[in-house]
Amino acid sequence: MSTTPDSASADVQKPTPKIAPADGKLGILIPGMGAVTTTFIAGVEAIKQGIAKPIGSVTQLATIRLGKRTDNNTPKIKDFVPLAGMENLEFGGWDIFEENCYEAAVHAGVLDRPLVEQLKAPLEKIKPMAAVFDHEYVKRITGPNQKPKASKMEHAEMLMEDIRNFKSSRGCDRLSMIWCGSTEVFHRPAAVHENITTFEHGLTKSDPEISPSQIYAYAALKMGVPYANGAPHLTVDAPALMQLAREREVPICGKDFKTGQTFMKTLIAPGLKSRMLGVAGWFSTNILGNRDGEVLDDPGSFKSKEESKLSALEQILQPDLYPELYKDIYHKVRINYYPPRGDAKEGWDNIDIFGWLGYPMQIKIDFLCRDSILAAPLVLDLVLFMDLAQRAGMKGIQEWLSFYFKAPMTAPGLYPEHDIFIQLMKLKNTLRWMKGENLITHLGLEYYD
């Protein structure tokens, strides 16, 4: 097997896994059935009916090169690795609001009403289960569809019963869970998160440092269900839950979907760095008016998002290695709740750069995006890839899925790779490795021998 120059690491020397087939139904369980979830589910139903295409989905549209460029062997990823078919997906979830998926999609207002009406029949069948919710972690919203008061361990057991019932009633062979709920307030790992023993004791005692998202993740991992965190708060990156994932041999990944402004940063910053152009400052501000914007109007929830957004730029530019270019960068991020904008988020960036002899220049970006439209295909890719990882026997942190996240999870002590082009190379090389194909190095000297 040909490998990259850094291929002496143990990762690429691991034997190619045996991948179990994607037979039967894959159940997708989602805490939070708001704008992102309903846009995702409606999109899948529209694609199944042949009235839309899976734009933005790497699993459905992207290709993967195999062998040399001269081999002209570039299948679609979905034809190369055994992924679950969209016709075999079943959907379920939890929410503090009682609206079914059709009603929630209408309320979210992301999709045009005529399209939602075409999809009413499958959407209105999907009704949210009562949610585990703690107002101390999400302060700006509340709703009636909550589980009865109980200890946090009892709430975890209720969620596990929900998972069992969903799998049985829908006839699912496998499950995958992805958090699409609101951003919780910022918390750092506490003593209760040190290991699974302290965590389970904390659940029994209803330790206030254990958040609802951590209860969902615990229930999923105990049931052997892969878990992806689409929000920036602390969940499966807590040491106790990373330990549980390894012990249960379950894949985990996160965190915080990379969709709008940070997506732009991970496109532009690597380009500036590749040409050794300096950056004096990067000011970013957003306006959005959906429920996510309302939640992020709370300082605690915004702190979680701010930490995630700030981390990418520093890791890409590496000011410790390039102090003359990036040591004094001023990086500021703002998010403003503006109800008239709804889900149509607008992100402004002002980038002050400098070039040859220190002469200053500027880049300005105005990205008028649709938050849930960008997030929905990421949800699809992640649940399919996490199911693939589990069938391939891959457990614990799935760093190869960093491509999808603002703050990618890594092994303890290992800095994350934020450059989106390196992330994509890592993702595709992981798929090549899984199928026993040669890794692509892009060296290309053999063409000129």
C-alpha positions as a printed NumPy array, in Angstrom:
array([[  0.   ,   0.   ,   0.   ],
       [  1.433,   3.394,  -0.947],
       [  1.32 ,   5.957,   1.826],
       [  2.002,   9.577,   2.622],
       [  5.41 ,  10.643,   4.001],
       [  3.924,  10.667,   7.481],
       [  2.551,   7.176,   7.002],
       [  4.941,   5.551,   9.432],
       [  2.348,   6.32 ,  12.113],
       [  0.441,   3.386,  13.56 ],
       [ -2.842,   4.614,  12.051],
       [ -2.008,   3.77 ,   8.442],
       [ -0.308,   0.516,   9.414],
       [ -3.501,  -0.89 ,  10.869],
       [ -4.903,  -3.746,   8.794],
       [ -7.785,  -2.964,   6.483],
       [-11.032,  -3.55 ,   8.4  ],
       [-13.742,  -5.951,   7.4  ],
       [-16.873,  -3.881,   6.793],
       [-20.222,  -5.471,   7.571],
       [-22.86 ,  -4.869,   4.882],
       [-25.421,  -2.066,   5.259],
       [-28.341,  -4.48 ,   5.317],
       [-31.751,  -3.462,   6.622],
       [-32.92 ,  -0.152,   8.046],
       [-30.776,   2.531,   9.679],
       [-32.605,   4.511,  12.349],
       [-31.57 ,   8.151,  12.767],
       [-32.229,   9.534,  16.251],
       [-31.989,  13.302,  16.727],
       [-32.25 ,  15.323,  19.927],
       [-33.749,  18.613,  18.763],
       [-36.354,  18.66 ,  15.966],
       [-36.076,  22.29 ,  14.911],
       [-34.919,  23.995,  11.718],
       [-31.872,  21.823,  10.955],
       [-33.595,  18.508,  11.686],
       [-36.778,  19.255,   9.764],
       [-34.795,  20.604,   6.804],
       [-32.685,  17.432,   6.823],
       [-35.624,  15.037,   7.053],
       [-37.727,  16.945,   4.515],
       [-34.74 ,  16.988,   2.169],
       [-34.267,  13.235,   2.399],
       [-37.978,  12.677,   1.733],
       [-37.867,  15.052,  -1.255],
       [-34.83 ,  13.244,  -2.674],
       [-36.524,   9.865,  -2.178],
       [-39.521,  11.154,  -4.142],
       [-37.287,  12.417,  -6.945],
       [-38.254,  16.079,  -6.566],
       [-34.842,  17.316,  -5.364],
       [-31.149,  16.434,  -5.509],
       [-28.758,  15.971,  -2.549],
       [-26.777,  19.161,  -3.184],
       [-24.044,  19.648,  -0.576],
       [-23.778,  15.977,   0.381],
       [-20.33 ,  14.438,  -0.002],
       [-21.68 ,  10.927,   0.51 ],
       [-24.176,  11.302,  -2.324],
       [-22.406,  13.469,  -4.92 ],
       [-18.638,  13.455,  -4.326],
       [-16.234,  11.155,  -6.117],
       [-13.026,   9.526,  -4.899],
       [ -9.959,   8.948,  -7.052],
       [ -8.483,   5.452,  -6.944],
       [ -4.964,   4.778,  -8.197],
       [ -3.047,   7.083, -10.542],
       [ -4.565,  10.019, -12.412],
       [ -3.926,   8.12 , -15.63 ],
       [ -6.118,   5.234, -14.411],
       [ -9.269,   7.364, -14.781],
       [-10.89 ,   5.468, -11.92 ],
       [-13.081,   7.91 ,  -9.978],
       [-16.264,   6.339,  -8.597],
       [-18.776,   8.136,  -6.437],
       [-18.142,   7.63 ,  -2.733],
       [-21.563,   6.019,  -2.285],
       [-20.616,   3.436,  -4.92 ],
       [-17.179,   2.839,  -3.383],
       [-18.026,   2.18 ,   0.284],
       [-21.158,   0.388,   1.513],
       [-23.346,   3.177,   2.866],
       [-26.95 ,   2.877,   3.976],
       [-29.332,   3.891,   1.21 ],
       [-31.638,   6.837,   1.805],
       [-34.61 ,   4.591,   1.106],
       [-33.601,   2.613,   4.217],
       [-33.502,   5.528,   6.669],
       [-36.005,   5.879,   9.528],
       [-36.272,   9.057,  11.596],
       [-37.047,   9.758,  15.225],
       [-36.149,  12.327,  17.821],
       [-36.893,  14.339,  20.911],
       [-37.987,  17.949,  21.359],
       [-39.406,  20.192,  24.068],
       [-42.112,  21.316,  21.609],
       [-44.939,  18.953,  20.641],
       [-45.129,  19.834,  16.933],
       [-44.716,  16.923,  14.523],
       [-42.046,  17.199,  11.846],
       [-44.436,  18.772,   9.33 ],
       [-45.649,  21.404,  11.792],
       [-42.082,  22.099,  12.949],
       [-40.93 ,  22.54 ,   9.333],
       [-43.728,  25.041,   8.698],
       [-42.835,  26.883,  11.908],
       [-39.119,  26.963,  11.044],
       [-39.896,  28.599,   7.707],
       [-36.718,  27.377,   6.025],
       [-38.374,  25.571,   3.117],
       [-40.952,  26.976,   0.738],
       [-44.477,  26.109,   1.852],
       [-45.457,  24.318,  -1.395],
       [-42.489,  21.944,  -0.993],
       [-43.391,  21.236,   2.648],
       [-46.993,  20.516,   1.604],
       [-45.763,  17.966,  -0.94 ],
       [-43.957,  16.177,   1.886],
       [-46.703,  16.473,   4.492],
       [-47.643,  12.787,   4.58 ],
       [-44.233,  11.367,   5.646],
       [-43.34 ,  14.387,   7.807],
       [-46.458,  14.458,   9.958],
       [-45.87 ,  10.824,  10.949],
       [-42.7  ,  11.832,  12.788],
       [-43.645,  13.023,  16.263],
       [-41.091,  14.043,  18.892],
       [-40.592,  12.022,  22.029],
       [-40.589,  13.916,  25.32 ],
       [-37.196,  15.538,  25.824],
       [-34.691,  15.714,  28.648],
       [-34.306,  19.45 ,  29.257],
       [-32.63 ,  21.696,  31.808],
       [-33.349,  25.42 ,  31.705],
       [-29.979,  26.107,  33.34 ],
       [-28.302,  24.909,  30.132],
       [-30.594,  26.559,  27.557],
       [-32.016,  29.733,  29.059],
       [-33.893,  31.5  ,  26.26 ],
       [-36.467,  28.853,  25.344],
       [-38.703,  26.324,  27.074],
       [-41.499,  23.995,  26.024],
       [-44.128,  21.587,  27.35 ],
       [-42.871,  18.283,  25.907],
       [-40.446,  17.316,  28.666],
       [-39.86 ,  14.113,  30.547],
       [-41.186,  14.046,  34.135],
       [-38.909,  15.216,  36.925],
       [-36.505,  12.496,  37.969],
       [-32.816,  11.913,  38.633],
       [-30.438,  12.292,  35.713],
       [-29.761,   8.548,  35.782],
       [-33.502,   7.906,  35.573],
       [-33.677,  10.299,  32.627],
       [-30.876,   8.336,  30.943],
       [-32.825,   5.111,  31.5  ],
       [-35.949,   6.734,  29.993],
       [-33.93 ,   7.675,  26.901],
       [-32.577,   4.133,  26.614],
       [-36.146,   2.843,  26.725],
       [-37.069,   5.329,  23.977],
       [-34.191,   4.   ,  21.88 ],
       [-35.289,   0.383,  22.374],
       [-38.892,   1.174,  21.502],
       [-37.933,   3.166,  18.401],
       [-35.656,   0.425,  17.095],
       [-38.283,  -2.234,  17.652],
       [-41.323,  -0.322,  16.38 ],
       [-39.549,   0.889,  13.221],
       [-37.857,  -2.425,  12.484],
       [-34.375,  -0.897,  12.464],
       [-31.26 ,  -3.043,  12.272],
       [-28.848,  -0.283,  13.33 ],
       [-29.047,   3.195,  14.848],
       [-27.099,   6.452,  14.745],
       [-27.648,   9.554,  16.911],
       [-26.748,  13.15 ,  16.091],
       [-27.32 ,  16.242,  18.238],
       [-29.175,  18.984,  16.346],
       [-30.589,  20.679,  19.43 ],
       [-29.82 ,  24.076,  20.917],
       [-26.376,  25.166,  22.064],
       [-25.969,  24.667,  25.801],
       [-24.176,  27.136,  28.043],
       [-20.394,  26.949,  28.214],
       [-18.98 ,  24.498,  30.76 ],
       [-15.519,  23.032,  31.139],
       [-15.002,  19.402,  32.207],
       [-15.504,  19.038,  35.962],
       [-14.594,  16.342,  38.492],
       [-17.754,  14.413,  37.584],
       [-16.439,  13.997,  34.012],
       [-13.118,  12.386,  35.008],
       [-14.157,   8.789,  34.294],
       [-17.222,   6.664,  33.802],
       [-17.428,   5.772,  37.514],
       [-17.574,   9.405,  38.628],
       [-19.975,  10.201,  35.784],
       [-22.447,   7.45 ,  36.643],
       [-22.288,   8.456,  40.306],
       [-23.014,  12.024,  39.165],
       [-26.01 ,  10.848,  37.145],
       [-27.42 ,   9.111,  40.203],
       [-26.877,  12.218,  42.326],
       [-28.112,  14.558,  39.525],
       [-24.842,  16.464,  39.503],
       [-25.503,  19.964,  38.072],
       [-22.365,  19.722,  35.905],
       [-24.011,  16.985,  33.798],
       [-25.929,  18.547,  30.911],
       [-28.9  ,  17.15 ,  28.979],
       [-26.721,  16.522,  25.908],
       [-24.395,  14.398,  28.038],
       [-27.369,  12.344,  29.241],
       [-28.396,  11.697,  25.625],
       [-24.826,  10.746,  24.711],
       [-24.534,   8.418,  27.71 ],
       [-27.794,   6.687,  26.793],
       [-26.693,   6.298,  23.17 ],
       [-23.271,   4.883,  24.022],
       [-24.688,   2.479,  26.607],
       [-26.994,   1.211,  23.855],
       [-24.109,   0.87 ,  21.381],
       [-25.345,   3.762,  19.224],
       [-22.787,   6.07 ,  17.499],
       [-23.073,   9.706,  18.608],
       [-22.169,  12.901,  16.714],
       [-22.314,  16.334,  18.349],
       [-23.434,  19.082,  15.966],
       [-23.245,  21.848,  18.617],
       [-20.234,  23.479,  20.321],
       [-20.931,  22.54 ,  23.936],
       [-19.208,  19.848,  26.033],
       [-20.623,  16.374,  25.392],
       [-18.707,  13.356,  24.076],
       [-15.434,  15.258,  24.416],
       [-15.785,  14.805,  28.195],
       [-13.228,  12.192,  29.376],
       [-15.886,   9.924,  30.912],
       [-17.856,   9.66 ,  27.674],
       [-14.721,   9.168,  25.572],
       [-13.861,   6.286,  27.915],
       [-17.354,   4.825,  27.574],
       [-17.164,   5.03 ,  23.765],
       [-13.905,   3.073,  23.755],
       [-15.172,   0.487,  26.219],
       [-18.392,  -0.022,  24.278],
       [-16.506,   0.132,  20.957],
       [-18.791,   2.855,  19.616],
       [-17.762,   5.711,  17.249],
       [-18.105,   9.311,  18.432],
       [-17.358,  12.622,  16.712],
       [-17.892,  16.364,  16.995],
       [-18.215,  19.182,  17.47 ],
       [-20.212,  22.093,  16.026],
       [-21.279,  21.854,  12.371],
       [-18.996,  23.861,  10.084],
       [-21.479,  25.614,   7.832],
       [-21.333,  29.399,   7.441],
       [-18.719,  31.871,   8.565],
       [-16.243,  29.334,   9.944],
       [-16.563,  27.357,   6.715],
       [-15.416,  30.505,   4.897],
       [-12.524,  30.926,   7.35 ],
       [-11.276,  27.399,   6.756],
       [-11.332,  28.084,   3.013],
       [ -9.568,  31.465,   3.093],
       [ -7.103,  31.188,   5.986],
       [ -5.2  ,  28.194,   4.494],
       [ -4.815,  30.167,   1.244],
       [ -3.362,  33.199,   3.015],
       [ -1.02 ,  31.008,   5.039],
       [  0.09 ,  29.029,   1.968],
       [  1.35 ,  32.292,   0.394],
       [  2.875,  33.512,   3.685],
       [  0.635,  36.579,   3.786],
       [  0.242,  38.173,   7.209],
       [ -3.019,  38.799,   9.032],
       [ -3.309,  41.773,  11.388],
       [ -6.969,  41.33 ,  12.241],
       [-10.094,  39.341,  11.463],
       [-13.434,  40.754,  12.551],
       [-16.501,  38.534,  12.14 ],
       [-20.103,  39.345,  12.892],
       [-23.362,  37.528,  12.137],
       [-27.065,  38.235,  12.156],
       [-29.638,  35.456,  12.235],
       [-33.186,  35.18 ,  13.454],
       [-33.99 ,  31.497,  13.894],
       [-34.27 ,  29.644,  17.212],
       [-30.506,  29.101,  17.168],
       [-30.026,  32.872,  17.069],
       [-32.447,  33.302,  19.962],
       [-30.595,  30.73 ,  22.07 ],
       [-27.216,  32.261,  21.226],
       [-28.498,  35.627,  22.451],
       [-27.808,  34.238,  25.927],
       [-24.201,  34.992,  26.969],
       [-23.62 ,  31.469,  28.309],
       [-24.667,  29.759,  25.079],
       [-22.779,  32.337,  23.011],
       [-19.619,  31.543,  25.02 ],
       [-19.81 ,  27.923,  23.805],
       [-20.133,  29.102,  20.196],
       [-17.433,  31.769,  20.561],
       [-14.883,  29.257,  21.846],
       [-15.609,  27.001,  18.861],
       [-15.44 ,  29.816,  16.297],
       [-12.221,  31.319,  17.659],
       [-10.28 ,  28.061,  17.763],
       [-10.161,  27.35 ,  14.012],
       [ -8.209,  30.427,  12.951],
       [ -5.449,  30.059,  15.532],
       [ -4.924,  26.393,  14.687],
       [ -4.751,  27.072,  10.948],
       [ -2.42 ,  30.075,  11.124],
       [ -0.163,  28.646,  13.87 ],
       [  1.134,  31.973,  15.267],
       [  3.727,  30.157,  17.382],
       [  5.4  ,  28.918,  14.175],
       [  4.872,  32.149,  12.206],
       [  5.089,  34.957,  14.773],
       [  6.05 ,  37.638,  12.246],
       [  2.82 ,  36.938,  10.338],
       [  0.213,  36.044,  12.941],
       [  1.447,  36.63 ,  16.501],
       [ -0.425,  39.907,  16.949],
       [ -3.639,  39.036,  15.097],
       [ -6.787,  40.602,  16.568],
       [ -9.664,  38.134,  16.163],
       [-13.176,  39.103,  17.207],
       [-16.442,  37.171,  16.71 ],
       [-19.974,  38.493,  17.239],
       [-23.432,  36.917,  16.787],
       [-26.537,  39.094,  16.836],
       [-30.113,  37.854,  17.116],
       [-32.194,  39.628,  14.47 ],
       [-35.667,  38.011,  14.092],
       [-36.574,  39.462,  10.659],
       [-33.745,  37.487,   9.037],
       [-35.061,  34.08 ,  10.144],
       [-32.88 ,  31.192,   8.963],
       [-31.242,  33.337,   6.25 ],
       [-28.081,  34.129,   8.206],
       [-25.705,  36.864,   7.076],
       [-22.04 ,  36.781,   8.027],
       [-19.67 ,  39.709,   7.51 ],
       [-15.899,  39.389,   7.696],
       [-13.334,  42.161,   7.561],
       [ -9.799,  40.765,   7.167],
       [ -6.792,  43.082,   7.454],
       [ -3.837,  41.42 ,   5.77 ],
       [ -0.34 ,  42.547,   4.843],
       [  2.073,  41.466,   2.143],
       [  5.504,  42.209,   0.667],
       [  7.393,  44.816,   2.733],
       [  4.456,  44.927,   5.16 ],
       [  2.076,  46.808,   2.864],
       [ -1.534,  46.499,   4.113],
       [ -4.497,  45.129,   2.159],
       [ -8.062,  44.131,   3.005],
       [-10.512,  41.346,   2.215],
       [-14.238,  41.776,   2.884],
       [-16.766,  38.967,   2.755],
       [-20.551,  39.183,   2.933],
       [-21.916,  35.638,   3.046],
       [-25.704,  35.594,   2.759],
       [-26.319,  31.955,   3.57 ],
       [-29.114,  29.732,   4.763],
       [-28.022,  28.106,   7.984],
       [-30.142,  24.949,   7.871],
       [-29.687,  24.454,   4.114],
       [-25.931,  24.246,   4.691],
       [-26.267,  22.038,   7.785],
       [-28.741,  19.449,   6.455],
       [-26.345,  17.635,   4.073],
       [-23.735,  17.513,   6.84 ],
       [-26.234,  15.684,   9.036],
       [-26.844,  13.157,   6.258],
       [-23.136,  12.56 ,   5.669],
       [-22.332,  12.223,   9.351],
       [-25.019,   9.677,  10.191],
       [-24.065,   7.58 ,   7.156],
       [-20.323,   7.759,   7.827],
       [-20.785,   7.018,  11.544],
       [-22.829,   3.952,  10.659],
       [-20.07 ,   2.923,   8.223],
       [-17.432,   3.416,  10.934],
       [-19.338,   1.2  ,  13.331],
       [-19.761,  -1.539,  10.732],
       [-15.991,  -1.307,  10.114],
       [-15.255,  -1.816,  13.816],
       [-13.906,   1.722,  14.327],
       [-14.406,   2.925,  17.89 ],
       [-13.954,   6.137,  19.844],
       [-13.072,   9.49 ,  18.255],
       [-13.447,   9.592,  14.462],
       [-10.964,  12.334,  13.616],
       [-11.343,  11.627,   9.895],
       [-14.733,  13.373,  10.137],
       [-13.103,  16.679,  11.234],
       [-14.095,  17.978,   7.782],
       [-17.596,  18.614,   9.128],
       [-16.815,  20.454,  12.372],
       [-15.66 ,  23.842,  13.655],
       [-13.94 ,  22.315,  16.699],
       [-12.916,  18.773,  15.708],
       [-12.38 ,  16.177,  18.408],
       [ -8.935,  14.598,  18.578],
       [ -7.011,  12.248,  20.832],
       [ -6.025,  13.939,  24.129],
       [ -2.908,  16.067,  23.628],
       [ -3.224,  16.13 ,  19.835],
       [ -4.013,  19.477,  18.203],
       [ -6.899,  19.449,  15.699],
       [ -6.393,  19.932,  11.969],
       [ -8.656,  22.768,  10.771],
       [ -7.44 ,  23.206,   7.176],
       [-10.479,  22.001,   5.211],
       [ -8.376,  20.759,   2.29 ],
       [ -6.223,  18.587,   4.562],
       [ -9.4  ,  17.426,   6.304],
       [-10.913,  16.314,   2.991],
       [ -7.709,  14.491,   2.057],
       [ -7.799,  12.73 ,   5.431],
       [-11.443,  11.74 ,   4.953],
       [-10.875,  10.289,   1.497],
       [ -7.66 ,   8.515,   2.486],
       [ -9.529,   6.925,   5.397],
       [-12.119,   5.599,   2.953],
       [ -9.326,   4.28 ,   0.702],
       [ -7.713,   2.574,   3.698],
       [-11.032,   1.022,   4.718],
       [-11.307,  -0.595,   1.287],
       [ -7.664,  -1.636,   0.94 ],
       [ -6.86 ,   0.902,  -1.791],
       [ -3.585,   2.818,  -2.089],
       [ -3.512,   6.135,  -0.287],
       [ -3.11 ,   9.238,  -2.451],
       [  0.024,  11.274,  -1.653],
       [ -0.165,  13.846,  -4.497],
       [  3.601,  13.46 ,  -4.937],
       [  3.271,  12.511,  -8.612],
       [  6.947,  12.02 ,  -9.442],
       [  6.198,   8.751, -11.195],
       [  4.572,  10.68 , -14.061],
       [  7.926,  12.278, -14.908],
       [ 10.311,   9.307, -14.656]])
